[in-house]
């Protein structure tokens, strides 16, 4: 989404590629719908949800639970194969879900870790984004564990 005037077609959609728009100085924001936070009571509760170790094995042992999770729900088979069991591994898992790093799917964690954060010409996650999303997955896992 752009919050500045940019050239648009008749239907109100821009005809400028996002990379060109960035080169021209336009600033793009990605707005995420993160309904996960509606069950967070306050800042202290959020910190607890972020820092409490989730039941990682539930990801690959409970398909229905996994399918409810933000960002990973449609990747149950890959979860079962790779078994992310920490925030750094979840971040790498989220990165290999993207086309730019799909060649790293089902590799061992040491091999994934060697190249996953190297810039790719295809769509891939930046490390900072992946770690932030991994924390969100942990928050959601812990919320689901409380609600069930």
Backbone bond lengths (Angstrom), bond angles and torsions (degrees), N, CA, C in turn:
res aa  C-N    CA-C-N  psi(-1)  N-CA   C-N-CA  omega(-1)  CA-C   N-CA-C  phi
1 X - - - 1.442 - - 1.515 107.80 -
2 X 1.305 115.25 136.11 1.459 120.96 176.90 1.524 108.98 -108.27
3 X 1.320 116.70 136.72 1.454 121.52 179.43 1.517 111.92 -105.72
4 X 1.296 116.15 16.87 1.461 122.26 176.40 1.515 107.65 -126.08
5 X 1.312 116.50 160.71 1.458 119.46 177.32 1.518 109.74 -68.59
6 X 1.326 115.63 128.79 1.456 121.48 175.23 1.520 107.57 -133.92
7 X 1.318 117.79 157.15 1.466 119.33 178.14 1.530 110.74 -61.94
8 X 1.325 116.15 133.11 1.461 120.46 -179.51 1.522 109.89 -131.12
9 X 1.316 114.86 158.12 1.462 121.53 175.11 1.527 108.60 -79.60
10 X 1.319 117.41 178.41 1.458 122.55 -178.28 1.515 114.04 -59.09
11 X 1.330 117.07 -26.20 1.463 119.89 -178.79 1.527 113.10 -89.66
12 X 1.342 117.23 6.04 1.453 121.29 177.95 1.516 114.85 85.45
13 X 1.311 116.47 5.63 1.462 120.72 179.54 1.522 108.80 -102.15
14 X 1.325 116.10 139.40 1.452 119.82 -178.96 1.525 111.32 -69.30
15 X 1.281 115.21 149.44 1.467 120.50 177.42 1.524 110.42 -108.60
16 X 1.322 116.05 10.91 1.454 121.06 -179.17 1.525 108.83 -99.24
17 X 1.309 116.58 128.56 1.444 121.56 175.31 1.523 108.86 -58.58
18 X 1.326 117.61 143.08 1.472 120.75 -176.05 1.527 112.81 -60.24
19 X 1.330 118.20 -31.85 1.469 119.83 178.88 1.536 110.46 -70.14
20 X 1.333 116.56 -41.20 1.458 120.34 177.47 1.533 110.01 -66.15
21 X 1.333 116.05 -41.46 1.465 119.75 178.59 1.527 110.65 -58.00
22 X 1.330 116.84 -40.58 1.465 120.30 177.88 1.529 110.80 -64.42
23 X 1.334 116.50 -42.20 1.466 120.24 178.63 1.529 111.53 -63.38
24 X 1.322 117.04 -31.09 1.461 121.84 179.36 1.528 112.38 -81.39
25 X 1.322 116.55 -2.19 1.458 120.52 175.29 1.516 115.23 95.68
26 X 1.334 117.72 7.32 1.457 119.82 177.06 1.524 108.95 -78.82
27 X 1.305 116.01 145.03 1.458 122.16 -176.66 1.515 108.83 -109.25
28 X 1.339 116.62 121.50 1.454 122.41 -177.92 1.528 109.70 -106.50
29 X 1.322 116.34 139.19 1.459 122.24 173.58 1.515 108.73 -118.64
30 X 1.305 116.51 138.47 1.455 121.82 171.85 1.519 107.28 -98.38
31 X 1.315 116.72 119.25 1.459 120.91 179.22 1.523 108.17 -98.98
32 X 1.306 115.59 124.90 1.451 121.09 -177.30 1.522 109.66 -105.84
33 X 1.304 115.25 136.59 1.455 121.29 174.50 1.521 106.61 -89.32
34 X 1.297 116.64 103.70 1.451 120.10 -175.00 1.524 109.17 -117.76
35 X 1.320 115.31 76.79 1.451 121.43 179.06 1.516 113.49 -67.65
36 X 1.326 117.15 -9.30 1.457 121.35 178.47 1.524 110.67 -53.93
37 X 1.311 115.89 -36.93 1.464 119.88 -173.83 1.528 114.09 -72.79
38 X 1.315 119.03 -9.12 1.470 119.15 -177.60 1.523 112.50 -64.76
39 X 1.337 118.23 -21.75 1.465 120.87 178.60 1.523 113.19 -96.45
40 X 1.315 116.97 4.93 1.458 120.87 176.78 1.529 107.68 -85.34
41 X 1.316 116.53 124.80 1.462 121.75 -173.64 1.523 113.49 -75.58
42 X 1.334 116.14 -43.20 1.465 120.78 -176.95 1.529 108.37 -165.44
43 X 1.322 115.72 -177.86 1.468 120.49 -176.82 1.531 112.03 -61.30
44 X 1.306 117.46 -41.57 1.464 121.34 179.53 1.531 110.63 -62.11
45 X 1.306 116.20 -42.21 1.460 121.37 177.75 1.531 110.25 -61.96
46 X 1.331 117.19 -42.74 1.466 121.34 178.92 1.528 110.86 -62.24
47 X 1.315 117.19 -44.02 1.467 120.52 179.21 1.527 109.85 -60.62
48 X 1.327 116.54 -42.50 1.475 120.26 178.61 1.531 110.04 -62.17
49 X 1.324 117.13 -44.34 1.463 120.68 -179.54 1.529 111.98 -65.04
50 X 1.331 116.52 -32.02 1.465 120.76 -179.68 1.526 112.52 -77.37
51 X 1.314 116.93 -30.32 1.460 120.01 -172.28 1.524 113.78 -101.61
52 X 1.311 117.11 -15.17 1.463 119.96 178.53 1.524 109.20 -75.63
53 X 1.321 116.50 130.57 1.465 121.30 -179.94 1.530 108.77 -67.58
54 X 1.330 117.63 121.81 1.470 119.50 -179.11 1.530 110.97 -78.64
55 X 1.299 115.41 171.28 1.463 121.33 175.30 1.529 108.20 -83.42
56 X 1.337 115.56 82.62 1.470 120.88 -173.84 1.522 111.96 -56.02
57 X 1.326 117.45 -41.49 1.464 120.48 -176.15 1.527 112.72 -62.11
58 X 1.314 116.69 -20.83 1.464 119.61 178.51 1.532 110.84 -64.17
59 X 1.339 116.70 -24.98 1.467 120.85 178.30 1.521 111.89 -57.50
60 X 1.311 117.63 -44.28 1.461 120.69 -176.21 1.522 113.12 -102.23
61 X 1.332 117.46 -5.37 1.463 120.61 178.24 1.522 113.06 -99.80
62 X 1.333 117.10 -15.01 1.466 121.26 -175.33 1.535 109.14 -134.77
63 X 1.316 116.00 92.37 1.463 121.07 -175.25 1.522 112.36 -59.62
64 X 1.321 118.49 -40.60 1.465 120.95 -179.60 1.525 111.22 -63.74
65 X 1.307 116.56 -41.60 1.469 122.12 176.53 1.528 109.72 -60.67
66 X 1.316 116.16 -49.24 1.467 121.03 -178.95 1.522 110.75 -59.41
67 X 1.303 117.32 -42.07 1.471 121.08 -177.25 1.525 112.38 -66.17
68 X 1.315 118.20 -19.85 1.463 121.89 177.87 1.523 112.59 -80.10
69 X 1.317 116.64 -17.84 1.468 120.78 -171.55 1.519 113.51 -77.29
70 X 1.300 114.66 137.09 1.458 122.08 175.70 1.530 109.38 -60.07
71 X 1.289 116.67 140.51 1.461 126.90 175.26 1.519 115.00 73.73
72 X 1.323 120.21 -28.74 1.466 120.04 -174.56 1.524 113.90 -114.60
73 X 1.308 117.92 -9.03 1.455 122.31 -172.14 1.513 116.28 -53.00
74 X 1.310 117.46 -33.12 1.468 120.08 -178.17 1.520 113.00 -92.28
75 X 1.304 117.35 11.59 1.466 121.28 -174.62 1.527 111.61 -125.15
76 X 1.322 115.93 38.47 1.466 120.18 -176.01 1.525 112.43 -59.68
77 X 1.308 118.18 -44.34 1.472 120.32 -179.23 1.529 111.26 -60.78
78 X 1.318 116.27 -41.48 1.462 119.78 178.52 1.524 110.83 -68.35
79 X 1.323 117.47 -38.66 1.478 121.60 174.93 1.522 109.57 -57.51
80 X 1.343 116.59 -46.32 1.470 120.90 -179.24 1.516 111.41 -62.00
81 X 1.301 116.37 -34.48 1.460 121.10 -178.51 1.527 112.28 -76.78
82 X 1.339 115.95 -45.88 1.466 119.63 -173.24 1.531 113.79 -90.91
83 X 1.318 117.87 -28.82 1.468 124.54 177.65 1.530 114.08 50.05
84 X 1.331 117.32 64.92 1.468 118.90 176.26 1.530 109.91 -63.80
85 X 1.329 116.19 131.25 1.459 119.97 -174.13 1.525 113.28 -132.44
86 X 1.326 115.36 24.89 1.465 120.85 176.74 1.530 107.07 -163.66
87 X 1.319 116.45 166.44 1.463 119.51 178.12 1.525 111.24 -62.96
88 X 1.336 119.77 -45.39 1.474 117.82 177.70 1.527 113.07 -59.71
89 X 1.323 117.19 -39.61 1.474 119.46 178.65 1.522 111.30 -71.57
90 X 1.329 117.55 -35.92 1.465 119.20 176.08 1.526 109.37 -63.97
91 X 1.325 117.89 -39.74 1.467 120.90 177.46 1.523 110.22 -60.96
92 X 1.327 116.83 -44.28 1.467 119.59 178.01 1.527 110.88 -65.40
93 X 1.333 116.47 -38.55 1.465 120.79 177.08 1.528 110.55 -59.60
94 X 1.329 116.67 -46.43 1.460 120.79 178.94 1.527 110.96 -61.67
95 X 1.321 116.97 -34.07 1.464 120.63 178.89 1.524 111.54 -70.56
96 X 1.333 118.06 -40.50 1.470 119.20 -177.61 1.524 112.34 -76.19
97 X 1.318 117.20 -11.12 1.473 120.05 173.12 1.526 110.35 -69.61
98 X 1.326 117.59 -23.19 1.463 122.38 -177.54 1.523 110.42 -81.71
99 X 1.327 116.72 150.12 1.473 120.13 -177.22 1.527 114.38 -55.94
100 X 1.317 117.97 -35.99 1.457 120.54 -176.43 1.523 114.30 -65.36
101 X 1.311 116.48 -19.48 1.473 120.12 -179.31 1.524 112.13 -125.48
102 X 1.314 117.68 15.04 1.467 120.81 -177.20 1.528 112.93 -61.66
103 X 1.329 117.44 -23.38 1.466 120.10 178.54 1.534 112.14 -66.25
104 X 1.331 116.76 -12.71 1.464 120.87 179.93 1.528 112.73 -94.13
105 X 1.316 116.65 -0.75 1.468 119.59 179.81 1.524 109.78 -61.09
106 X 1.317 114.61 138.97 1.461 123.38 176.47 1.524 114.04 66.02
107 X 1.309 118.31 14.71 1.465 122.00 172.83 1.524 107.50 -86.66
108 X 1.325 117.36 163.46 1.457 118.40 177.55 1.529 108.58 -73.13
109 X 1.330 115.67 158.54 1.462 121.50 -172.74 1.520 112.57 -60.98
110 X 1.318 117.77 -34.83 1.466 120.03 179.09 1.527 110.35 -63.65
111 X 1.314 117.07 -42.45 1.465 120.70 179.05 1.525 111.11 -67.93
112 X 1.317 117.30 -41.95 1.466 121.04 177.86 1.524 109.43 -60.68
113 X 1.317 116.54 -46.36 1.456 121.52 -176.87 1.523 114.68 -62.18
114 X 1.328 117.48 -24.50 1.465 120.69 -178.62 1.527 112.97 -68.63
115 X 1.346 117.76 -33.18 1.472 119.03 -172.84 1.525 115.53 -130.45
116 X 1.319 117.92 -5.99 1.458 119.27 -172.54 1.521 113.34 -59.58
117 X 1.335 118.05 -30.98 1.466 120.11 -176.02 1.523 113.10 -94.99
118 X 1.323 117.13 3.57 1.461 119.23 175.32 1.522 108.84 -74.69
119 X 1.325 116.66 138.71 1.463 121.58 -177.83 1.522 110.17 -59.88
120 X 1.317 115.11 141.25 1.456 122.50 -178.42 1.515 109.08 -124.55
121 X 1.322 116.81 152.57 1.463 119.62 177.20 1.523 111.28 -78.53
122 X 1.328 117.03 -23.48 1.463 121.50 176.00 1.522 108.88 -86.58
123 X 1.320 115.91 169.99 1.458 120.16 -179.06 1.520 110.34 -62.32
124 X 1.320 115.84 123.37 1.453 121.42 176.22 1.527 108.76 -147.89
125 X 1.312 115.83 165.83 1.456 122.87 -179.16 1.519 110.70 -88.88
126 X 1.309 116.09 143.46 1.449 120.38 167.32 1.527 106.62 -78.21
127 X 1.324 116.07 150.90 1.458 120.66 -177.28 1.527 111.45 -57.31
128 X 1.325 117.70 -44.43 1.468 120.61 -178.60 1.525 111.07 -60.58
129 X 1.329 117.40 -40.58 1.467 120.27 178.95 1.524 110.42 -66.63
130 X 1.307 116.20 -44.36 1.464 120.17 -177.87 1.526 111.21 -63.05
131 X 1.314 117.24 -40.43 1.471 119.90 179.21 1.532 110.42 -67.37
132 X 1.317 117.03 -40.52 1.469 119.82 177.16 1.522 110.43 -62.17
133 X 1.333 117.16 -43.60 1.466 120.41 178.65 1.524 110.87 -66.67
134 X 1.326 117.74 -35.37 1.461 120.73 177.70 1.523 110.29 -62.85
135 X 1.333 116.74 -40.09 1.467 120.07 176.12 1.528 110.32 -63.04
136 X 1.322 117.04 -39.33 1.460 120.04 177.91 1.531 110.74 -63.45
137 X 1.326 117.37 -40.09 1.464 120.58 176.94 1.532 109.59 -60.80
138 X 1.321 117.11 -42.78 1.466 121.06 178.88 1.532 110.38 -62.63
139 X 1.311 117.28 -44.12 1.466 120.58 176.89 1.525 109.49 -57.55
140 X 1.323 116.55 -46.89 1.460 120.37 -178.99 1.532 111.08 -64.83
141 X 1.333 117.41 -41.27 1.466 120.41 177.28 1.526 110.31 -58.56
142 X 1.317 116.08 -47.34 1.467 119.41 -178.06 1.523 111.72 -67.73
143 X 1.317 117.63 -35.51 1.469 119.84 175.43 1.519 110.97 -64.07
144 X 1.334 116.85 -45.31 1.471 119.80 178.81 1.517 111.46 -62.17
145 X 1.322 117.00 -36.99 1.460 119.96 178.22 1.535 110.95 -64.71
146 X 1.339 117.02 -35.82 1.463 120.75 177.61 1.514 112.12 -71.37
147 X 1.337 115.99 -36.58 1.463 121.06 -175.44 1.520 112.74 -79.58
148 X 1.324 117.11 -20.21 1.485 120.80 -178.70 1.501 111.58 -105.87
